[in-house]
Amino acid sequence: MKKCVCIIVGFGPGMGLALAKAFGREGCALALLSRDPGRHASLLAPLDQESFTVRTWAADAGDEAALTAALAAAERELGPAEVLIYNALAPTFLPPTALKADQLVADFRVNVAGALVATQRVLPGMRVRGRGTVLFTGGGWAFQPWSGAASPGIGKAGLRNLAQSLAQELAGTDVHIGTVTIAGQVQAGTHFDPDKIAQAYVTLYRQAPAEFETEFIYD
Ligand SMILES: NC(=O)c1ccc[n+]([C@@H]2O[C@H](COP(=O)([O-])OP(=O)(O)OC[C@H]3O[C@@H](n4cnc5c(N)ncnc54)[C@H](OP(=O)(O)O)[C@@H]3O)[C@@H](O)[C@H]2O)c1
């Protein structure tokens, strides 16, 4: 069986867990990053039940040094990343008139800059091995802003733009850059069930280089 390592930045009970299950089933060892892994310890039981290799690391995705150190530790312990999924969000729910500029910038570090840092960290190894998939979790506010969440909307627009410029730069290589734009509220048992949405990431992951798509809009 091929050796696959999947790093998920932003592990939690919703998409994070669903993505871990989906990529564990693809044969990947799982490196799960969040600020407080202890808070998510109970989520590991279903992953253990399926006998996946799972390790957790603590890092704030908005802190470049901490994120880089955690990614380096994950690759040292599990091996080079074949899949990177950037799933973190700073959920500041404020309208633009109440949003402080400092908050917007701090959120942007998590919502966009962390994706750039993580991608730059794993990309050289992927290019050398001639294989790799980098997927960002997007959101419908990238297209249709909601005034109650100005900062996350700006973040999702930026993240989508980053995915597209990375994909342009890497066109013609064997590294696949994509974003899954979730245009609805994630909720188990609905069309936006996280396990169903996670299959969109698997679809992108399984694409051969000639088929690479940059965006999957899940609506
Ligand atoms: N939920 C929805 O309805 C919805 C809709 C559209 C798009 N999305 C997108 O889907 C993604 C996942 O959302 P979800 O609600 O399903 O969340 P989730 O995957 O259940 O959890 C995400 C995890 O990210 C971690 N995280 C947050 N900030 C972080 C940071 N600065 N550094 C490292 N880890 C961080 C949190 O753990 P710690 O607190 O321990 O750090 C949290 O548990 C997000 O990108 C979100 O924008 C969600």
The ligand as an SDF file (V2000), in Angstrom:
LIG
                    3D

 48 52  0  0  0  0  0  0  0  0999 V2000
  -19.2960   25.1540    9.8410 N   0  0  0  0  0  0  0  0  0  0  0  0
  -19.8590   25.6500    8.7350 C   0  0  0  0  0  0  0  0  0  0  0  0
  -21.0760   25.7950    8.6380 O   0  0  0  0  0  0  0  0  0  0  0  0
  -18.9810   26.0410    7.5810 C   0  0  0  0  0  0  0  0  0  0  0  0
  -19.5610   26.5640    6.3990 C   0  0  0  0  0  0  0  0  0  0  0  0
  -18.7380   26.9120    5.3290 C   0  0  0  0  0  0  0  0  0  0  0  0
  -17.3620   26.7670    5.4550 C   0  0  0  0  0  0  0  0  0  0  0  0
  -16.8470   26.2610    6.6210 N   0  0  0  0  0  0  0  0  0  0  0  0
  -15.4120   26.1350    6.7480 C   0  0  0  0  0  0  0  0  0  0  0  0
  -15.0780   24.8170    7.1310 O   0  0  0  0  0  0  0  0  0  0  0  0
  -13.9020   24.8500    7.9320 C   0  0  0  0  0  0  0  0  0  0  0  0
  -14.1290   24.0210    9.1650 C   0  0  0  0  0  0  0  0  0  0  0  0
  -15.2430   24.5210    9.8600 O   0  0  0  0  0  0  0  0  0  0  0  0
  -15.9530   23.6250   10.9450 P   0  0  0  0  0  0  0  0  0  0  0  0
  -16.9970   24.4840   11.5560 O   0  0  0  0  0  0  0  0  0  0  0  0
  -16.3700   22.3370   10.3450 O   0  0  0  0  0  0  0  0  0  0  0  0
  -14.7900   23.4610   12.0060 O   0  0  0  0  0  0  0  0  0  0  0  0
  -14.0650   22.1070   12.5210 P   0  0  0  0  0  0  0  0  0  0  0  0
  -13.4450   21.4330   11.3740 O   0  0  0  0  0  0  0  0  0  0  0  0
  -15.0020   21.3720   13.4010 O   0  0  0  0  0  0  0  0  0  0  0  0
  -12.9500   22.7390   13.4710 O   0  0  0  0  0  0  0  0  0  0  0  0
  -11.9590   23.5830   12.9990 C   0  0  0  0  0  0  0  0  0  0  0  0
  -10.8840   23.5950   14.0510 C   0  0  0  0  0  0  0  0  0  0  0  0
   -9.9000   24.5420   13.6610 O   0  0  0  0  0  0  0  0  0  0  0  0
   -9.1610   24.8190   14.8090 C   0  0  0  0  0  0  0  0  0  0  0  0
   -8.6440   26.1680   14.6890 N   0  0  0  0  0  0  0  0  0  0  0  0
   -9.3360   27.3360   14.7160 C   0  0  0  0  0  0  0  0  0  0  0  0
   -8.5000   28.3710   14.6910 N   0  0  0  0  0  0  0  0  0  0  0  0
   -7.2520   27.8370   14.6370 C   0  0  0  0  0  0  0  0  0  0  0  0
   -5.9670   28.3940   14.6240 C   0  0  0  0  0  0  0  0  0  0  0  0
   -5.7770   29.7180   14.6970 N   0  0  0  0  0  0  0  0  0  0  0  0
   -4.9080   27.5640   14.5590 N   0  0  0  0  0  0  0  0  0  0  0  0
   -5.0700   26.2170   14.5280 C   0  0  0  0  0  0  0  0  0  0  0  0
   -6.2750   25.6300   14.5640 N   0  0  0  0  0  0  0  0  0  0  0  0
   -7.3490   26.4440   14.6200 C   0  0  0  0  0  0  0  0  0  0  0  0
  -10.1070   24.7400   16.0040 C   0  0  0  0  0  0  0  0  0  0  0  0
   -9.5050   23.9880   17.0660 O   0  0  0  0  0  0  0  0  0  0  0  0
   -8.7540   24.7870   18.2620 P   0  0  0  0  0  0  0  0  0  0  0  0
   -9.7670   25.7020   18.8380 O   0  0  0  0  0  0  0  0  0  0  0  0
   -8.2500   23.7260   19.1920 O   0  0  0  0  0  0  0  0  0  0  0  0
   -7.6320   25.5200   17.5950 O   0  0  0  0  0  0  0  0  0  0  0  0
  -11.3290   24.0160   15.4320 C   0  0  0  0  0  0  0  0  0  0  0  0
  -11.6850   22.9140   16.2050 O   0  0  0  0  0  0  0  0  0  0  0  0
  -13.5780   26.3160    8.1930 C   0  0  0  0  0  0  0  0  0  0  0  0
  -12.5760   26.7460    7.3110 O   0  0  0  0  0  0  0  0  0  0  0  0
  -14.8750   27.0140    7.8750 C   0  0  0  0  0  0  0  0  0  0  0  0
  -14.7190   28.3190    7.4310 O   0  0  0  0  0  0  0  0  0  0  0  0
  -17.6080   25.8950    7.6710 C   0  0  0  0  0  0  0  0  0  0  0  0
  1  2  1  0
  2  3  2  0
  2  4  1  0
  4  5  1  0
  4 48  2  0
  5  6  2  0
  6  7  1  0
  7  8  2  0
  8  9  1  0
  8 48  1  0
  9 10  1  0
  9 46  1  0
 10 11  1  0
 11 12  1  0
 11 44  1  0
 12 13  1  0
 13 14  1  0
 14 15  2  0
 14 16  1  0
 14 17  1  0
 17 18  1  0
 18 19  2  0
 18 20  1  0
 18 21  1  0
 21 22  1  0
 22 23  1  0
 23 24  1  0
 23 42  1  0
 24 25  1  0
 25 26  1  0
 25 36  1  0
 26 27  1  0
 26 35  1  0
 27 28  2  0
 28 29  1  0
 29 30  1  0
 29 35  2  0
 30 31  1  0
 30 32  2  0
 32 33  1  0
 33 34  2  0
 34 35  1  0
 36 37  1  0
 36 42  1  0
 37 38  1  0
 38 39  2  0
 38 40  1  0
 38 41  1  0
 42 43  1  0
 44 45  1  0
 44 46  1  0
 46 47  1  0
M  CHG  2   8   1  16  -1
M  END
$$$$
